[in-house]
Amino acid sequence: MNEQKLKSVIKISDLGQDRIAVSFSYNPDFVQKVKSIKGYKWSAEGKCWSFLNTDGTLQKILKVFEDEEIHLDPVLQNVIAKDKAPMQSHSFGHDFQDLRRELVSRKYSHKTVKAYIHLNKDFLRFIRKNPDEISDSDIKDYLLHLAEEKQFASSTLNQAISALKFYYGSMLKKKFVYELKRPRKDKKLPVVLSKEEVAKILSSVYNLKHKAILMLTYSAGLRVGELIRLRPEDIDSKRMLIHVKCAKGRKDRYSLLSNATLKTLREYWQQYKPLKLLFPGPDKERHITIRTAQRVFEVACERAGVKKQVTIHSLRHSFATHLLENGIDLRYIQELLGHKSSKTTEIYTHVSNRDFMRIRNPLDQILQEGRND
């Protein structure tokens, strides 16, 4: 009886990035209820349904599951409590078009513009105040909420601080935001695939377009955002280079084009005939999404039996590490990756086995000496 009751619990939680997650043990009735709400998406990775957290969405979810046992995320409980309290109508209605214009005019990337606007909107939703009423303690409360309740990484917290400083400091000239202390960065090492694992992943892909995507990502050390925006003319087969345009920091650079990748790209071009974009989506005027490229990689890893916690970005990390292990100078690797600082590239010295391979493990030495005796 208790087991059956546990299985009927509906978990509703805050995913961040303006999304709400709904999860439960499989039940066809529950699935039908989820599908009765517009905008649902299924995440195989997260094993949950998700919705864009727009006005009224949470209330609709609660309504369809009103006869079931619901476990509601404390963050969403706070949202409901605040929704019941009176508030000024433009607290949520601020569209931050002034922020958008300023960011675009300063040539910030589309990704940064989107992130800064999202974070500023999320801040107002949390604080329930107008921008001209914001105080130092409001910003600190929000950052504490991101760190403790949403468990955001240091990099995301730093981006939130940058977004708030830009709007309240640079634009609204509030001096207190410049005193905010940034969290210490997490010193995590990238997960790197072995050369054998890369070969298994690539050999597990039979779709020619998907193979070209993964081969190009690894062999040129590309960021996924750079890959999806490539055009056919960016492939310089005569010089065996790839022209990466307007990459991170609005910088152009060149990276390597391997012979094997060129052969696959030529086969891909013959079959798919891409014109404007190298990897167009269903709409030929638009490139494939980052999520599509990531899913291609995930499926390939599953087929190859690779169990490491990796993303498509791990191909870039692996490219850099393998070059270092092959004896390529760190300065050349920095140029190929498009790193502004050599300190960023130096992280690969901590995951490379080039020097470790020269060290004889003391246990092997002890056991060898024991056998000799």
N, C-alpha and C positions, 0 to 999 in steps of 0.2 A: 504493500500500500504506500509506504513512504517513498519507495523507489519510483512508483508511478507518479506520485505527486511531484517529485524532484524533476522528472522528465518534462512536466508540463510548464515549468517556469520559463517565462519569457524574459530574456535579459536585454535591456535597452541601455546603451552606453554611448558616450561621447567619443567619437573617433578623432576629433580635431579636424582642421582644414574644412570646417563647416559641414561635417557629415555626422549622421547618427547611425549607429549599428544596432541591428536587431538579430539576436541569435537564440536558437532553441534546438532541442533534439528533434530529429526529423518527424514531421507530422504534416500530412497532406492538407489538413484543414488549416493549419497555421500558414502554410505556403500560400494557400488561396487567399487568406486574409491579407498577407503581405502584398500579394499581387493586385489587391483591390485598391492599393494606394499608388498613385502615379509617381514615377521617377525612381522605382526600386532598381537596385543593382545587386547581383550576387557576386560575392568574393570567394572564390575557391580557396585562396590562400588563407584568408581570415576566417573562413567557414561561417560567414554571416551575411545578412542582407544589409544594405546601407541606403540611406536617403540623404539628399541635400537638405541641410538644416535651415530651411526657409521658414518664414512666419507661418505657423499653423501645422507644420509637418509633425512635430512631436505630439500635438493634441490629436491628430488623425490616427497616429500609431496607437496611442493610449485608448482611443475610442474603439478601434477594431478589436483590441485585445482586452476590453474592459471586463469580460467574464473570466479571464485567466489570471493566474498568479504572476505578477510582474515584479522583476527586480530592476529598479531604476537607478542608474548612475547618480551619485550624489551631486555631480556637476549639473545634471539635467534637473534634479530636484530643486536646486537653487534657481535655475532658470524659470521653472514653473512658479516658484514662490515669488520671484520678482515680477513675473508677468501678471500676477494677481494684484500687485501693488500699483498704485497710480504712478504714471511717469509722463514726462513731456513727450509729445509725439515725435519730435525730431531727434530724439536720442538715438533711435534706430534708423531714422530716415536720412541721416547725413550721408551723402553719396561720395564724398571725398573727391569730387571732380577737380577741386583746386589742387589737391595733392597729385592727382593723375597728370594734370597739365604741367605741373612743376617737374615731376619725374621724367615725363616724356621730353620736355624741352631741354632737360639736361642729359638726354640720350641714355637714360637707364634702360636696361634690358627689359623686355616684356615680362620675363619671369620675375624680376625684382619689383616691377610696378605692381604686378598682381599680388605678390607676397606682402608688400608694404600696405596696400589698400586693405587686404584681408586682415592683417594684424591690427590695423587701426580700427577697423569696424568691429573686430572681435573684442578689442579693448573697451570700446564704448558700450557694447552689449553687456560686458561684465560689470562695468562701473555704473552704468545707467545715469550718466551725466552728459551735459553738453561740453563740447571741446573747450569753451572759454571758462568752464568751471573746474577743469582738471587741476589736481594738486600733486605734489611730490609723492604723498602717501598713496594716492590712487594708482600711480604707476608702479610703486613698490608692491602694492597688494596684488596687482595683475601679474607681475613677474613671479611673485610667490605662488600664485595660483597655477601658472604655467609649469613651474618647477616641481611643486609638491603634488598637485592634483592631476595634472596632465602628464607629468613625468617627461617633460621635453628635454632633449639633449642640450648641451651647452651651446652648440652651433645654432640651434633654433632660438634659444634665449638671446643669444647675441644678435640674431637677425631681428627679433622683436624689439630689442633696445635700439637698434639702428633705425627701425621703422618709426618708433615713437620719437626718437631724437630728431629725425628729419622733419616730422610734422610739427611737433610742439616746440622744438628748439630752433631749427632753421627757418621754418615758416611762421610760426606763431610767436617766436622770440621769447619763449619761457626759459629762463636761465637755469632753473633747478634741474632740468633733465640732463644737463651736461655733467652733473655730479654723480650720475648713476654708475655704479661699479659693475663692470662686466664679469661674468663667471669665468673661472679658469676653464680652458679648453680640455676636453677629454683627450687623453693621449692614447688613442686606439690605433693599432696597426691594421693595415688593410689585409683582407683575406685574399690569398694568392692561389691560383690554380697551378698545378704542375704542368709541364709541357705535355705529359701523357694525358692528363685530364682535358686539356684544351683540344688535343687531337681526338679524344673520344667524343667530346661535345660536338665538334665540327663534323665528324663522320656519322653522327646520329641524325643529322639533318638531311632530308631528302628533297624538301621544297627548295628550288633554286634561288628564289628571292630571299628566303630565310637564311640559306647558307651564305649568300653574298653579304647580308647584313652582319652576320656574326664574324665572318672572315675579315671583313673590312674594319669592324670595330676592334678586333684583336690586333691585326697586322699593322694598323696605323695608330693604335693607342688612342682612339677617339672617345670623347664624351658622347653619350647617347644623343644629347641635344645637337651636337655637331653632325653626327651621322645622319640623322633624319632630315637635316636641312641641305644635304649635299645635292649638287646638280651634276648632270653628266659632264659638263665642261670643266668641273673641278678635278676630274681624273686626268692627269697629265701622263699618258702612257709613254710618251717619248722620253721624258726625264725621269719616269718611274716615281712620280711624286703625287701627293694629294694636296690640293689647295684648300685649306680649312679657312673659311672666310668669317669675319666678325664673330670670332669665338669669345670665350669668357674674357671680360675686360675689353671687349670690342677690338680685339687684336686678330690680325690675320697671321697664319703660319703655314708652313709646309710640313707634311709628314710622309712616311715611307709608303710606297705601293709595292707589295710583293708580287712576284711573278705568278704565284698560285692564285692570289686574289684577282689579279688582272685577267687570268684565264676564266675564272668563274664569272667575273663581271661581264666579260664579252659574251659568254653563254647566256647570262641573264639578259643582257641588252638585246640579243637576237630573239629571245623568246618573249620578253615583255615590252620592248620598244619604249622605254621611258623617255619623255621629251623634256618637259620643264623641270621636273624633280627626279632625282635618281631613284627614290623610293616613295612613289605616290601612294596615297591611301585609296579608299573606294571612290572618293572625289579626286579626280586626277589633278585638280588645281591645288590640292592640299597634301602635305606629306603625311606619312604614317605617324601615329602618336608615340610618345615615349613609352606609354604603357604597352602598346602593341609590340615594340621592340623587346621590352622586358619579358613579355609573355613568350615570345619566340625563344628567348634564352632559357626561361624556366622549363619549357617543354623539352628543349634539347638536353638540359641537365638531368631531367627525369629519365629520359630515354638512355642517357649515357651512364646512369647510375651514380652520378656525382652527388654526394650527400652534404658537402660543405654548404655553409650559409652564405651563398654568393648571390650577387645581382649582375646584370649585364655590365655594370661599371667595373666589376672584378676582372673583366677581360683587359681593360686599360691598365689596371694595377699589375696584372700578370705580364702584359707586354713590357712594361717598364722594368719589372723585376728580372725577366728573362734576358733583356738587353744587358742589364748590369751583370748578371751571372755569365754572360758571354764576353765580358771584358770591355763593354762600351763605356766610354768616359761619361761621367755624370752630367757634364755640361751639355753634351749632345742629347742626352735623354731629356734634360730640362727643355731644350729647344723643341724637340719632337712633341713633348706633352703640352707645351705652351705655358709652362709655369713662370710666373713673374719672379718668384724668389727661388734660389737654389735650396733654401731650407725646406721648401715643400717637397722637392725631389729627393732630398736626403732621407726621407722616411723609408725609401725602398732599400737603403743599406741595412735596415733593421729586419727586413723580411727575406733578403737574399741569402742563399746558402753558399755563396761563392767562397767566402772565407771560412765558414763553419765546416765545409767539407774537408778542409786541410787539418782540422783538429781531430785527433784520435780520441775517441771516448775512453775515459779511464777504466770503465767496466770491461770493455773489450780487451784492453791492455792487461788487466788483472787476470781475466779468464785465459788469455793466450799464454801468459807467463805460467799460470797454474798447469796448463796442459804440457808446457815444455818441461816442467819439473817432473 
